[in-house]
Amino acid sequence: MPTVKIEMWTGRSLDPKRSMIQGVTKAIVEALNVPPEAVIIKIVEGEKSNAARGGVLRSEE
């Protein structure tokens, strides 16, 4: 059972998430020859104020 973890910033509505999940599921089904029901996708959303790059909070870039 393939499991994919996708990390992204909070704020996207359900429609773009649905579209992304459908596309990722399709790619995994085609590449690994597994049924769609076997694909698990976990979306982890985070605030930009909880991450930094180069010593600068992403919310302050």
C-alpha positions, 0 to 999 in steps of 0.5 A: 500500500503506497503512502504519500505525505504531502507537506504544504502551507495552509490556506488552500481550499478543498478543490485544489486539494482534490485535484492534486490528490486525484493526479497523484493517485493516478500517477501512483496507480499507473507507475506501480500498477496498484488499485486506487484504493491502495493509495494513501495520501496524507496532507500535512498543512503548516503555517509559514510562521512555523518554518524557516529558511536561512535563518528567516521565518518563511512568513517574513520572506 
